[in-house]
Amino acid sequence: MVDSVPVPVGIVIGALGSGIIGYRFIHVLNRIGTWVQGIGIVVGFGYIFTHIQTDDFLTRGSFNLSVGEQSLRLL
């Protein structure tokens, strides 16, 4: 016959076990998610650059630091 395990000991054993399994599981999901997101970014940019309809796509718009300079003056 197998002796029973006291509830507090069972809680500690369960917490340690789930911590080890959870740690590995989270990092496996993180590794998979990194690849999926990276592939998504590459596919997205590929879609954008293969569906350009105007010749001035890369030169359209402008950028200046005037907003940034005004924000720095407030500091």
Phi and psi in radians as a Rosetta constraint file:
Dihedral C 1 N 2 CA 2 C 2 CIRCULARHARMONIC -1.625 0.35
Dihedral N 2 CA 2 C 2 N 3 CIRCULARHARMONIC 2.314 0.35
Dihedral C 2 N 3 CA 3 C 3 CIRCULARHARMONIC -1.256 0.35
Dihedral N 3 CA 3 C 3 N 4 CIRCULARHARMONIC 2.598 0.35
Dihedral C 3 N 4 CA 4 C 4 CIRCULARHARMONIC -1.367 0.35
Dihedral N 4 CA 4 C 4 N 5 CIRCULARHARMONIC 2.746 0.35
Dihedral C 4 N 5 CA 5 C 5 CIRCULARHARMONIC -1.765 0.35
Dihedral N 5 CA 5 C 5 N 6 CIRCULARHARMONIC 2.312 0.35
Dihedral C 5 N 6 CA 6 C 6 CIRCULARHARMONIC -1.063 0.35
Dihedral N 6 CA 6 C 6 N 7 CIRCULARHARMONIC 2.617 0.35
Dihedral C 6 N 7 CA 7 C 7 CIRCULARHARMONIC -0.999 0.35
Dihedral N 7 CA 7 C 7 N 8 CIRCULARHARMONIC -0.837 0.35
Dihedral C 7 N 8 CA 8 C 8 CIRCULARHARMONIC -1.054 0.35
Dihedral N 8 CA 8 C 8 N 9 CIRCULARHARMONIC -0.653 0.35
Dihedral C 8 N 9 CA 9 C 9 CIRCULARHARMONIC -1.177 0.35
Dihedral N 9 CA 9 C 9 N 10 CIRCULARHARMONIC -0.699 0.35
Dihedral C 9 N 10 CA 10 C 10 CIRCULARHARMONIC -1.109 0.35
Dihedral N 10 CA 10 C 10 N 11 CIRCULARHARMONIC -0.665 0.35
Dihedral C 10 N 11 CA 11 C 11 CIRCULARHARMONIC -1.121 0.35
Dihedral N 11 CA 11 C 11 N 12 CIRCULARHARMONIC -0.784 0.35
Dihedral C 11 N 12 CA 12 C 12 CIRCULARHARMONIC -1.114 0.35
Dihedral N 12 CA 12 C 12 N 13 CIRCULARHARMONIC -0.776 0.35
Dihedral C 12 N 13 CA 13 C 13 CIRCULARHARMONIC -1.088 0.35
Dihedral N 13 CA 13 C 13 N 14 CIRCULARHARMONIC -0.773 0.35
Dihedral C 13 N 14 CA 14 C 14 CIRCULARHARMONIC -1.111 0.35
Dihedral N 14 CA 14 C 14 N 15 CIRCULARHARMONIC -0.707 0.35
Dihedral C 14 N 15 CA 15 C 15 CIRCULARHARMONIC -1.149 0.35
Dihedral N 15 CA 15 C 15 N 16 CIRCULARHARMONIC -0.751 0.35
Dihedral C 15 N 16 CA 16 C 16 CIRCULARHARMONIC -1.135 0.35
Dihedral N 16 CA 16 C 16 N 17 CIRCULARHARMONIC -0.746 0.35
Dihedral C 16 N 17 CA 17 C 17 CIRCULARHARMONIC -1.115 0.35
Dihedral N 17 CA 17 C 17 N 18 CIRCULARHARMONIC -0.776 0.35
Dihedral C 17 N 18 CA 18 C 18 CIRCULARHARMONIC -1.222 0.35
Dihedral N 18 CA 18 C 18 N 19 CIRCULARHARMONIC -0.515 0.35
Dihedral C 18 N 19 CA 19 C 19 CIRCULARHARMONIC -1.142 0.35
Dihedral N 19 CA 19 C 19 N 20 CIRCULARHARMONIC -0.736 0.35
Dihedral C 19 N 20 CA 20 C 20 CIRCULARHARMONIC -1.190 0.35
Dihedral N 20 CA 20 C 20 N 21 CIRCULARHARMONIC -0.824 0.35
Dihedral C 20 N 21 CA 21 C 21 CIRCULARHARMONIC -1.145 0.35
Dihedral N 21 CA 21 C 21 N 22 CIRCULARHARMONIC -0.736 0.35
Dihedral C 21 N 22 CA 22 C 22 CIRCULARHARMONIC -1.101 0.35
Dihedral N 22 CA 22 C 22 N 23 CIRCULARHARMONIC -0.721 0.35
Dihedral C 22 N 23 CA 23 C 23 CIRCULARHARMONIC -1.040 0.35
Dihedral N 23 CA 23 C 23 N 24 CIRCULARHARMONIC -0.853 0.35
Dihedral C 23 N 24 CA 24 C 24 CIRCULARHARMONIC -1.152 0.35
Dihedral N 24 CA 24 C 24 N 25 CIRCULARHARMONIC -0.729 0.35
Dihedral C 24 N 25 CA 25 C 25 CIRCULARHARMONIC -1.086 0.35
Dihedral N 25 CA 25 C 25 N 26 CIRCULARHARMONIC -0.784 0.35
Dihedral C 25 N 26 CA 26 C 26 CIRCULARHARMONIC -1.080 0.35
Dihedral N 26 CA 26 C 26 N 27 CIRCULARHARMONIC -0.723 0.35
Dihedral C 26 N 27 CA 27 C 27 CIRCULARHARMONIC -1.290 0.35
Dihedral N 27 CA 27 C 27 N 28 CIRCULARHARMONIC -0.525 0.35
Dihedral C 27 N 28 CA 28 C 28 CIRCULARHARMONIC -1.164 0.35
Dihedral N 28 CA 28 C 28 N 29 CIRCULARHARMONIC -0.775 0.35
Dihedral C 28 N 29 CA 29 C 29 CIRCULARHARMONIC -1.082 0.35
Dihedral N 29 CA 29 C 29 N 30 CIRCULARHARMONIC -0.674 0.35
Dihedral C 29 N 30 CA 30 C 30 CIRCULARHARMONIC -1.104 0.35
Dihedral N 30 CA 30 C 30 N 31 CIRCULARHARMONIC -0.750 0.35
Dihedral C 30 N 31 CA 31 C 31 CIRCULARHARMONIC -1.105 0.35
Dihedral N 31 CA 31 C 31 N 32 CIRCULARHARMONIC -0.773 0.35
Dihedral C 31 N 32 CA 32 C 32 CIRCULARHARMONIC -1.134 0.35
Dihedral N 32 CA 32 C 32 N 33 CIRCULARHARMONIC -0.778 0.35
Dihedral C 32 N 33 CA 33 C 33 CIRCULARHARMONIC -1.094 0.35
Dihedral N 33 CA 33 C 33 N 34 CIRCULARHARMONIC -0.639 0.35
Dihedral C 33 N 34 CA 34 C 34 CIRCULARHARMONIC -1.083 0.35
Dihedral N 34 CA 34 C 34 N 35 CIRCULARHARMONIC -0.781 0.35
Dihedral C 34 N 35 CA 35 C 35 CIRCULARHARMONIC -1.147 0.35
Dihedral N 35 CA 35 C 35 N 36 CIRCULARHARMONIC -0.756 0.35
Dihedral C 35 N 36 CA 36 C 36 CIRCULARHARMONIC -1.100 0.35
Dihedral N 36 CA 36 C 36 N 37 CIRCULARHARMONIC -0.781 0.35
Dihedral C 36 N 37 CA 37 C 37 CIRCULARHARMONIC -1.171 0.35
Dihedral N 37 CA 37 C 37 N 38 CIRCULARHARMONIC -0.694 0.35
Dihedral C 37 N 38 CA 38 C 38 CIRCULARHARMONIC -1.086 0.35
Dihedral N 38 CA 38 C 38 N 39 CIRCULARHARMONIC -0.765 0.35
Dihedral C 38 N 39 CA 39 C 39 CIRCULARHARMONIC -1.105 0.35
Dihedral N 39 CA 39 C 39 N 40 CIRCULARHARMONIC -0.694 0.35
Dihedral C 39 N 40 CA 40 C 40 CIRCULARHARMONIC -1.082 0.35
Dihedral N 40 CA 40 C 40 N 41 CIRCULARHARMONIC -0.706 0.35
Dihedral C 40 N 41 CA 41 C 41 CIRCULARHARMONIC -1.132 0.35
Dihedral N 41 CA 41 C 41 N 42 CIRCULARHARMONIC -0.779 0.35
Dihedral C 41 N 42 CA 42 C 42 CIRCULARHARMONIC -1.112 0.35
Dihedral N 42 CA 42 C 42 N 43 CIRCULARHARMONIC -0.776 0.35
Dihedral C 42 N 43 CA 43 C 43 CIRCULARHARMONIC -1.114 0.35
Dihedral N 43 CA 43 C 43 N 44 CIRCULARHARMONIC -0.726 0.35
Dihedral C 43 N 44 CA 44 C 44 CIRCULARHARMONIC -1.078 0.35
Dihedral N 44 CA 44 C 44 N 45 CIRCULARHARMONIC -0.822 0.35
Dihedral C 44 N 45 CA 45 C 45 CIRCULARHARMONIC -1.129 0.35
Dihedral N 45 CA 45 C 45 N 46 CIRCULARHARMONIC -0.667 0.35
Dihedral C 45 N 46 CA 46 C 46 CIRCULARHARMONIC -1.053 0.35
Dihedral N 46 CA 46 C 46 N 47 CIRCULARHARMONIC -0.742 0.35
Dihedral C 46 N 47 CA 47 C 47 CIRCULARHARMONIC -1.106 0.35
Dihedral N 47 CA 47 C 47 N 48 CIRCULARHARMONIC -0.779 0.35
Dihedral C 47 N 48 CA 48 C 48 CIRCULARHARMONIC -1.068 0.35
Dihedral N 48 CA 48 C 48 N 49 CIRCULARHARMONIC -0.863 0.35
Dihedral C 48 N 49 CA 49 C 49 CIRCULARHARMONIC -1.317 0.35
Dihedral N 49 CA 49 C 49 N 50 CIRCULARHARMONIC -0.284 0.35
Dihedral C 49 N 50 CA 50 C 50 CIRCULARHARMONIC -1.624 0.35
Dihedral N 50 CA 50 C 50 N 51 CIRCULARHARMONIC -0.098 0.35
Dihedral C 50 N 51 CA 51 C 51 CIRCULARHARMONIC -2.068 0.35
Dihedral N 51 CA 51 C 51 N 52 CIRCULARHARMONIC 0.513 0.35
Dihedral C 51 N 52 CA 52 C 52 CIRCULARHARMONIC -1.265 0.35
Dihedral N 52 CA 52 C 52 N 53 CIRCULARHARMONIC 2.243 0.35
Dihedral C 52 N 53 CA 53 C 53 CIRCULARHARMONIC -1.903 0.35
Dihedral N 53 CA 53 C 53 N 54 CIRCULARHARMONIC -0.161 0.35
Dihedral C 53 N 54 CA 54 C 54 CIRCULARHARMONIC -2.133 0.35
Dihedral N 54 CA 54 C 54 N 55 CIRCULARHARMONIC 2.684 0.35
Dihedral C 54 N 55 CA 55 C 55 CIRCULARHARMONIC -1.330 0.35
Dihedral N 55 CA 55 C 55 N 56 CIRCULARHARMONIC -0.388 0.35
Dihedral C 55 N 56 CA 56 C 56 CIRCULARHARMONIC -1.725 0.35
Dihedral N 56 CA 56 C 56 N 57 CIRCULARHARMONIC 0.458 0.35
Dihedral C 56 N 57 CA 57 C 57 CIRCULARHARMONIC -0.999 0.35
Dihedral N 57 CA 57 C 57 N 58 CIRCULARHARMONIC -0.797 0.35
Dihedral C 57 N 58 CA 58 C 58 CIRCULARHARMONIC -1.431 0.35
Dihedral N 58 CA 58 C 58 N 59 CIRCULARHARMONIC -0.233 0.35
Dihedral C 58 N 59 CA 59 C 59 CIRCULARHARMONIC -1.918 0.35
Dihedral N 59 CA 59 C 59 N 60 CIRCULARHARMONIC -0.057 0.35
Dihedral C 59 N 60 CA 60 C 60 CIRCULARHARMONIC -1.270 0.35
Dihedral N 60 CA 60 C 60 N 61 CIRCULARHARMONIC 2.525 0.35
Dihedral C 60 N 61 CA 61 C 61 CIRCULARHARMONIC 1.511 0.35
Dihedral N 61 CA 61 C 61 N 62 CIRCULARHARMONIC 3.080 0.35
Dihedral C 61 N 62 CA 62 C 62 CIRCULARHARMONIC -2.619 0.35
Dihedral N 62 CA 62 C 62 N 63 CIRCULARHARMONIC 2.925 0.35
Dihedral C 62 N 63 CA 63 C 63 CIRCULARHARMONIC -2.469 0.35
Dihedral N 63 CA 63 C 63 N 64 CIRCULARHARMONIC 2.333 0.35
Dihedral C 63 N 64 CA 64 C 64 CIRCULARHARMONIC -2.521 0.35
Dihedral N 64 CA 64 C 64 N 65 CIRCULARHARMONIC 2.876 0.35
Dihedral C 64 N 65 CA 65 C 65 CIRCULARHARMONIC -1.755 0.35
Dihedral N 65 CA 65 C 65 N 66 CIRCULARHARMONIC 0.278 0.35
Dihedral C 65 N 66 CA 66 C 66 CIRCULARHARMONIC -1.092 0.35
Dihedral N 66 CA 66 C 66 N 67 CIRCULARHARMONIC -0.678 0.35
Dihedral C 66 N 67 CA 67 C 67 CIRCULARHARMONIC -1.166 0.35
Dihedral N 67 CA 67 C 67 N 68 CIRCULARHARMONIC -0.720 0.35
Dihedral C 67 N 68 CA 68 C 68 CIRCULARHARMONIC -1.134 0.35
Dihedral N 68 CA 68 C 68 N 69 CIRCULARHARMONIC -0.680 0.35
Dihedral C 68 N 69 CA 69 C 69 CIRCULARHARMONIC -1.144 0.35
Dihedral N 69 CA 69 C 69 N 70 CIRCULARHARMONIC -0.711 0.35
Dihedral C 69 N 70 CA 70 C 70 CIRCULARHARMONIC -1.139 0.35
Dihedral N 70 CA 70 C 70 N 71 CIRCULARHARMONIC -0.650 0.35
Dihedral C 70 N 71 CA 71 C 71 CIRCULARHARMONIC -1.176 0.35
Dihedral N 71 CA 71 C 71 N 72 CIRCULARHARMONIC -0.650 0.35
Dihedral C 71 N 72 CA 72 C 72 CIRCULARHARMONIC -1.198 0.35
Dihedral N 72 CA 72 C 72 N 73 CIRCULARHARMONIC -0.554 0.35
Dihedral C 72 N 73 CA 73 C 73 CIRCULARHARMONIC -1.133 0.35
Dihedral N 73 CA 73 C 73 N 74 CIRCULARHARMONIC -0.524 0.35
Dihedral C 73 N 74 CA 74 C 74 CIRCULARHARMONIC -1.222 0.35
Dihedral N 74 CA 74 C 74 N 75 CIRCULARHARMONIC -0.404 0.35
